[in-house]
């Protein structure tokens, strides 16, 4: 009996341990399935794979792009007439990095279809992007720009609010303080020129919106296929375009002033007994007319709701 009881105890402990392990695994799986945390939803970690395809060459970047990283180039024929392999004529690295040993891709390297060839690279200047160009014999090659800056996932044209001024904001975002619309990911919303940016190419706008000192207001329509129109109480009365400025206005209204006045009494006639001559009594009841001054100037200088001051920045490059 004692032996059986001991075996039963061991069996129960084993089951409990498995249950605990299963619960832990289930919790871990739930955490993994819950997706990225808040920081990861906003920022793309440098160690995460980055990939793309140009002219039939797929590339995948792996590793820390601010240290040593690798790029795997794979040839994918796009047409029936494409060859089974392509030949590299040159691999050029400029900017803040260079090719890392060993050299795998050089003049004459053959890229067979569906077969990846990996070359490692090393960053030498954290403040400068790396430009990598792979030239191919008889066809367009591949050009890749690699940055060590945190890649945020917000789309072009996104406007964010921040309590950080521009020098602090670019530091937090690992952006460039000396503004260049072709390089900076973000721009202050102060009407500065953004010609050459991805946003300018997409929206055909050459200036950042000027949001200095103004509030933002939603447009009447975001999607032409929206299920219902905005209500009349909320509708903007004027035609608007995104980034369009609207001057202040005082809507139709009235003011009512209620007062109580007393008119002067009518004169009273009487005849003094000593002269028997009728005269007019001059002792009227007191009467006073009050004038209320009108001030055309607004005492506070402007009409405004309670508010908090912020800086506005717009995403101009990916």
C-alpha positions as CSV (number, residue, x, y, z in Angstrom):
1,X,0.0,0.0,0.0
2,X,2.8,2.4,0.9
3,X,4.5,1.6,-2.5
4,X,1.3,2.3,-4.3
5,X,0.7,5.5,-2.4
6,X,4.2,6.7,-3.3
7,X,3.7,5.9,-7.0
8,X,0.4,7.7,-6.9
9,X,2.1,10.8,-5.3
10,X,4.8,10.8,-8.0
11,X,2.2,10.5,-10.7
12,X,0.3,13.4,-9.4
13,X,3.4,15.5,-9.1
14,X,4.3,14.7,-12.7
15,X,0.9,15.6,-13.9
16,X,1.0,18.9,-12.0
17,X,4.4,19.7,-13.5
18,X,3.2,19.0,-17.0
19,X,0.2,21.2,-16.4
20,X,2.4,24.0,-15.1
21,X,4.7,23.7,-18.1
22,X,1.7,23.6,-20.4
23,X,0.2,26.7,-18.8
24,X,3.6,28.4,-19.2
25,X,3.8,27.4,-22.8
26,X,0.3,28.6,-23.4
27,X,1.0,32.0,-21.8
28,X,4.2,32.3,-23.8
29,X,2.3,31.4,-27.0
30,X,-0.4,34.0,-26.2
31,X,2.2,36.7,-25.6
32,X,3.8,35.8,-28.9
33,X,0.4,35.8,-30.7
34,X,-0.5,39.2,-29.2
35,X,1.8,40.9,-31.7
36,X,4.4,43.6,-31.3
37,X,4.5,45.9,-28.3
38,X,3.9,49.6,-28.5
39,X,7.6,50.4,-29.2
40,X,7.9,47.8,-31.9
41,X,4.7,48.9,-33.6
42,X,6.2,52.4,-34.0
43,X,9.8,51.4,-34.7
44,X,11.3,48.8,-37.0
45,X,14.3,47.2,-35.1
46,X,17.5,47.3,-37.0
47,X,18.0,43.5,-36.6
48,X,14.8,42.7,-38.3
49,X,15.1,41.3,-41.9
50,X,14.6,43.9,-44.7
51,X,13.9,42.7,-48.2
52,X,12.9,43.8,-51.6
53,X,13.3,43.1,-55.3
54,X,14.7,45.1,-58.2
55,X,15.0,44.0,-61.8
56,X,14.7,40.3,-61.0
57,X,17.1,40.4,-58.1
58,X,15.7,39.8,-54.7
59,X,17.7,41.1,-51.7
60,X,17.4,40.3,-48.0
61,X,19.3,42.3,-45.3
62,X,20.0,40.4,-42.1
63,X,21.9,41.4,-39.0
64,X,22.5,44.7,-37.2
65,X,22.5,47.4,-39.9
66,X,24.5,49.6,-37.5
67,X,27.3,47.1,-37.3
68,X,28.1,44.1,-39.5
69,X,25.2,42.9,-41.7
70,X,24.7,40.6,-44.6
71,X,22.8,40.9,-47.9
72,X,21.7,37.9,-49.8
73,X,21.1,38.4,-53.5
74,X,18.9,35.9,-55.4
75,X,18.2,35.9,-59.1
76,X,14.5,35.3,-60.1
77,X,13.9,35.1,-63.9
78,X,10.9,37.3,-64.8
79,X,10.4,36.3,-68.4
80,X,10.7,33.1,-70.4
81,X,13.5,34.6,-72.4
82,X,15.6,35.4,-69.2
83,X,18.8,33.4,-68.9
84,X,19.3,30.7,-66.3
85,X,22.0,32.9,-64.6
86,X,23.3,36.5,-64.5
87,X,26.9,37.7,-64.1
88,X,28.0,40.5,-61.7
89,X,30.3,43.1,-63.3
90,X,30.8,45.2,-60.2
91,X,29.8,45.7,-56.5
92,X,30.2,49.3,-55.4
93,X,29.9,50.4,-51.8
94,X,29.8,54.1,-50.9
95,X,28.9,56.2,-47.9
96,X,29.3,55.0,-44.4
97,X,30.4,51.4,-44.9
98,X,32.3,48.9,-47.0
99,X,32.3,45.3,-48.1
100,X,33.4,43.0,-45.3
101,X,35.8,40.1,-45.8
102,X,35.6,37.6,-47.2
103,X,34.7,39.0,-50.6
104,X,32.0,36.8,-52.1
105,X,30.6,39.0,-54.9
106,X,33.0,40.5,-57.3
107,X,33.5,40.9,-61.1
108,X,32.5,37.6,-62.8
109,X,30.5,36.2,-59.9
110,X,27.6,34.1,-61.3
111,X,24.2,34.3,-59.8
112,X,22.3,31.2,-60.7
113,X,18.5,31.4,-60.7
114,X,16.8,30.8,-57.3
115,X,20.2,30.4,-55.6
116,X,21.2,33.1,-53.1
117,X,24.6,34.6,-52.9
118,X,25.5,36.4,-49.6
119,X,27.9,39.2,-49.1
120,X,28.7,40.8,-45.7
121,X,29.2,44.5,-45.1
122,X,30.5,46.6,-42.3
123,X,29.4,50.1,-41.2
124,X,32.2,52.6,-40.7
125,X,30.2,55.8,-40.1
126,X,27.0,55.7,-38.1
127,X,25.9,59.1,-39.3
128,X,26.0,58.3,-43.1
129,X,23.8,56.0,-45.1
130,X,25.5,53.2,-47.1
131,X,24.8,52.9,-50.8
132,X,25.3,49.4,-52.3
133,X,25.1,48.9,-56.1
134,X,25.3,45.5,-57.8
135,X,25.9,45.9,-61.5
136,X,25.0,43.0,-63.9
137,X,26.2,42.2,-67.3
138,X,23.7,43.1,-70.0
139,X,20.8,44.2,-67.7
140,X,19.8,46.6,-65.0
141,X,21.4,46.0,-61.6
142,X,20.3,46.6,-58.0
143,X,20.9,49.7,-55.8
144,X,20.2,49.6,-52.1
145,X,20.4,52.3,-49.5
146,X,21.1,51.0,-46.0
147,X,20.6,53.2,-43.0
148,X,21.2,52.6,-39.3
149,X,18.4,54.9,-38.3
150,X,15.3,53.4,-36.6
151,X,12.8,52.7,-39.3
152,X,9.3,53.7,-38.1
153,X,6.3,52.2,-39.7
154,X,4.1,55.3,-40.0
155,X,3.0,56.0,-43.5
156,X,4.0,59.1,-45.5
157,X,2.0,62.2,-44.7
158,X,1.4,61.2,-41.1
159,X,1.3,64.1,-38.7
160,X,2.4,63.6,-35.1
161,X,2.3,65.9,-32.0
162,X,5.3,66.2,-29.7
163,X,6.4,68.3,-26.8
164,X,10.0,68.0,-28.1
165,X,11.4,70.8,-30.2
166,X,13.1,70.0,-33.5
167,X,16.6,69.4,-32.1
168,X,15.3,67.0,-29.4
169,X,12.9,65.3,-31.8
170,X,15.6,64.5,-34.4
171,X,17.7,63.1,-31.6
172,X,14.9,60.9,-30.4
173,X,14.1,59.7,-33.9
174,X,17.8,59.3,-34.9
175,X,17.1,61.8,-37.8
176,X,19.2,64.6,-39.2
177,X,19.3,68.0,-37.5
178,X,20.6,69.8,-40.6
179,X,17.4,69.4,-42.7
180,X,17.6,67.8,-46.1
181,X,14.2,66.9,-47.7
182,X,15.8,64.1,-49.6
183,X,17.3,62.5,-46.5
184,X,15.2,63.4,-43.4
185,X,12.4,61.1,-42.4
186,X,10.5,63.9,-40.7
187,X,10.0,67.6,-41.2
188,X,8.5,70.3,-38.9
189,X,5.1,71.5,-40.0
190,X,6.3,75.1,-40.7
191,X,5.8,75.4,-44.5
192,X,9.4,74.5,-45.3
193,X,10.3,73.2,-48.7
194,X,10.2,69.4,-49.0
195,X,11.0,69.1,-52.8
196,X,12.7,65.8,-53.5
197,X,11.1,63.9,-50.6
198,X,8.9,60.8,-51.0
199,X,5.9,62.8,-49.8
200,X,6.4,65.4,-52.4
201,X,6.5,62.8,-55.2
202,X,3.4,61.1,-53.8
203,X,1.2,64.1,-53.0
204,X,2.6,66.7,-55.5
205,X,3.1,69.1,-52.6
206,X,6.4,70.9,-52.4
207,X,5.9,72.4,-48.9
208,X,5.2,71.0,-45.5
209,X,1.8,72.2,-44.0
210,X,2.0,75.3,-41.8
211,X,0.5,74.3,-38.5
212,X,2.1,76.9,-36.4
213,X,-0.4,78.4,-34.0
214,X,-3.5,76.7,-35.4
215,X,-5.8,73.8,-34.4
216,X,-6.5,70.8,-36.7
217,X,-9.9,70.1,-38.0
218,X,-11.2,66.9,-39.7
219,X,-12.3,67.2,-43.3
220,X,-16.0,66.5,-44.2
221,X,-15.0,63.4,-46.2
222,X,-12.1,61.0,-45.8
223,X,-13.2,58.3,-48.2
224,X,-15.4,58.9,-51.3
225,X,-17.1,55.5,-50.5
226,X,-17.9,56.4,-46.8
227,X,-21.1,54.9,-45.5
228,X,-22.7,58.2,-44.5
229,X,-22.2,61.9,-44.7
230,X,-21.0,64.0,-41.8
231,X,-23.9,65.6,-39.7
232,X,-24.9,69.2,-40.4
233,X,-23.9,70.3,-36.9
234,X,-20.3,69.1,-37.4
235,X,-20.0,69.9,-41.1
236,X,-17.4,72.4,-42.3
237,X,-19.4,75.1,-44.1
238,X,-16.7,75.9,-46.7
239,X,-15.0,73.8,-49.4
240,X,-11.7,72.5,-48.0
241,X,-8.6,70.7,-49.2
242,X,-6.2,68.8,-46.9
243,X,-3.6,71.2,-45.7
244,X,-5.9,74.2,-46.4
245,X,-6.0,77.1,-44.0
246,X,-9.2,78.6,-42.8
247,X,-9.5,82.0,-41.2
248,X,-11.3,82.6,-37.9
249,X,-14.9,83.7,-38.0
250,X,-17.7,84.8,-35.6
251,X,-20.9,82.9,-36.6
252,X,-24.4,84.3,-36.6
253,X,-25.6,85.2,-33.1
254,X,-27.4,88.0,-31.2
255,X,-27.1,89.6,-27.8
256,X,-30.2,90.6,-25.7
257,X,-30.0,93.4,-23.1
258,X,-33.1,93.8,-20.8
259,X,-33.4,97.0,-18.8
260,X,-36.0,98.8,-16.8
261,X,-36.5,102.5,-17.4
262,X,-38.8,105.2,-15.9
263,X,-40.1,108.1,-18.0
264,X,-40.2,111.6,-16.5
265,X,-43.6,112.5,-15.0
266,X,-45.9,115.0,-16.7
267,X,-45.7,118.6,-15.5
268,X,-48.3,119.5,-12.9
269,X,-50.2,122.8,-13.0
270,X,-51.3,124.6,-9.9
271,X,-52.4,128.2,-8.8
272,X,-50.6,129.8,-5.9
273,X,-53.2,131.3,-3.5
274,X,-51.4,134.6,-3.2
275,X,-51.2,135.5,-6.9
276,X,-54.0,133.6,-8.4
277,X,-51.7,133.0,-11.5
278,X,-51.3,129.4,-12.8
279,X,-47.7,128.2,-13.0
280,X,-45.9,124.9,-13.8
281,X,-44.4,123.0,-10.9
282,X,-40.7,122.4,-11.6
283,X,-40.1,119.8,-9.0
284,X,-40.1,116.7,-11.3
285,X,-39.4,113.3,-10.0
286,X,-35.7,112.3,-10.5
287,X,-34.9,110.8,-13.9
288,X,-31.6,109.6,-15.2
289,X,-30.7,108.1,-18.6
290,X,-27.8,105.5,-18.6
291,X,-25.6,104.9,-21.6
292,X,-23.8,101.6,-21.8
293,X,-20.4,101.9,-23.6
294,X,-19.7,99.4,-26.5
295,X,-16.2,98.0,-26.7
296,X,-15.4,96.8,-30.2
297,X,-12.2,95.3,-29.1
298,X,-12.1,91.7,-27.6
299,X,-10.6,92.1,-24.1
300,X,-8.4,89.0,-24.3
301,X,-7.2,89.5,-27.9
302,X,-8.6,86.2,-29.2
303,X,-11.4,83.7,-28.6
304,X,-10.0,80.2,-27.8
305,X,-10.8,77.0,-25.9
306,X,-8.5,75.6,-23.2
307,X,-5.5,74.2,-25.0
308,X,-1.9,72.8,-24.7
309,X,0.9,73.8,-27.0
310,X,2.7,71.1,-29.0
311,X,5.0,70.8,-32.0
312,X,3.7,69.2,-35.2
313,X,5.9,67.0,-37.4
314,X,5.1,65.2,-40.7
315,X,6.6,62.0,-42.2
316,X,8.2,62.9,-45.6
317,X,10.4,59.9,-46.3
318,X,10.3,56.2,-45.8
